[in-house]
Amino acid sequence: MLCRFSIAFLVLFWVSLASSRTLEADLNQVAKECRHSEAEVARLEADLGDVQSLYYEKTSHLLSQQKKISRLILLLRTLKAEAPSHIIRSDEQSPHVLRNFSIFQCYVRALHKEMQTLQKELSALKQTKEQTSQRKAELNEKLATYQKKYAHLEDLLRQKKSQIQKTLSQRKETEDKAQKLAKRSSSIADLIKHLEKDQTSFRKPSAVPTISLLSPTQGPIITPFNQKTSQNPDGSGVVFRARAGSHILSPVSGKILYAGPFRRYNKILIIGFQKTYSLLLTGLDRLDVSVGQEVHAGDPLGLLPTEDKNYLYLELRNHGVPIKPHILKI
């Protein structure tokens, strides 16, 4: 009887483990697809911005041309009013009449040239507007694809959270210890130092050891390492500009050492990896991981705020000392 129970338990355990691994694989794959769609949307938005800039530039130039033509017409009317009625008669050839007639011809030629330029500008403007409409349609299509994959990713994350809840009690002790360390720490650097001392060993990934990091977002780096700004006061990390509400992916495979609020920061994440390395992320609005959880590079960690301007701060440390990260754009 005991043997049958043990076999049944093992079968259930392996089925649960296989289900968990399948979910993790699906989650990672959808996260990659979501990142690819986000990159496509960002590229199209940039292209659309260029097209719209060109559109406004041509519109401004067109208005300028129209003003010039209006001035030419006004000058022609003035010249016609001031010119003698016999300006077009061939029997009057005084120098004054010839000069006025020459000026009249110059203005007519200038007006004709301006009209030709205006027609070309109108044609180019029409092409630009068509290009803008085409880009907008393409962008809307890509956005729809992105939003569909985004919704799928959210569904997978809910399933993942449900699985995590089942093992949350096992991590409660680890999380409580992390919170106690946070209360004793005066700064993030101090917190990282305490967390590193508390960890006997970090999870070592199966891949070849490296400090190259997967980019956590498709957004560009706007503040490099060693450059001091309001978002990077010590110059110890790098700052990304990211899409509002986008998912942030784990740059490394490792273990969540800390996840939650700290001092003036709303939410921070600290990941330990390769025994002596730690990675800090700030700027997230929602966290989808918890203390003690193992993560793989590319796994979703959380969401950025939905405001227009979002910044993600990343800091890499080795033995507690900030080092320059090598970001891999995927």
NORURJO-V839238 format. One record per backbone hydrogen bond with DSSP energy under -1.0 kcal/mol. NH is the residue of the N-H (numbers start at 1). CO is the residue of the C=O. If there is no record, write none. Layout:
nh,co
NH,CO
NH,CO
This chain:
nh,co
5,1
6,2
7,3
8,4
9,5
10,6
11,7
12,8
13,9
14,10
15,11
16,12
17,13
18,14
19,15
20,16
21,17
22,18
23,19
24,20
25,21
26,22
27,23
28,24
29,25
30,26
31,27
32,28
33,29
34,30
35,31
36,32
37,33
38,34
39,35
40,36
41,37
42,38
43,39
44,40
45,41
46,42
47,43
48,44
49,45
50,46
51,47
52,48
53,49
54,50
55,51
56,52
57,53
58,54
59,55
60,56
61,57
62,58
63,59
64,60
65,61
66,62
67,63
68,64
69,65
70,66
71,67
72,68
73,69
74,70
75,71
76,72
77,73
78,74
79,75
80,76
81,77
82,78
83,79
87,84
89,86
98,94
99,95
100,96
101,97
102,98
103,99
104,100
105,101
106,102
107,103
108,104
109,105
110,106
111,107
112,108
113,109
114,110
115,111
116,112
117,113
118,114
119,115
120,116
121,117
122,118
123,119
124,120
125,121
126,122
127,123
128,124
129,125
130,126
131,127
132,128
133,129
134,130
135,131
136,132
137,133
138,134
139,135
140,136
141,137
142,138
143,139
144,140
145,141
146,142
147,143
148,144
149,145
150,146
151,147
152,148
153,149
154,150
155,151
156,152
157,153
158,154
159,155
160,156
161,157
162,158
163,159
164,160
165,161
167,164
175,171
176,172
177,173
178,174
179,175
180,176
181,177
182,178
183,179
184,180
191,187
192,188
193,189
194,190
195,191
196,192
197,193
198,194
199,195
213,326
214,251
215,328
222,239
223,239
226,235
227,224
229,232
238,314
239,223
240,312
241,220
242,310
245,305
246,243
248,302
249,216
250,299
254,295
255,272
256,293
257,270
258,270
260,268
262,265
265,262
268,260
269,281
270,258
271,279
272,255
273,277
274,203
276,274
277,273
278,317
279,271
280,315
281,269
282,313
285,303
286,303
288,301
292,256
293,290
295,254
298,250
299,296
301,248
302,248
303,286
304,246
312,240
313,282
314,238
315,280
317,278
318,321
319,276
321,318
323,316
328,213
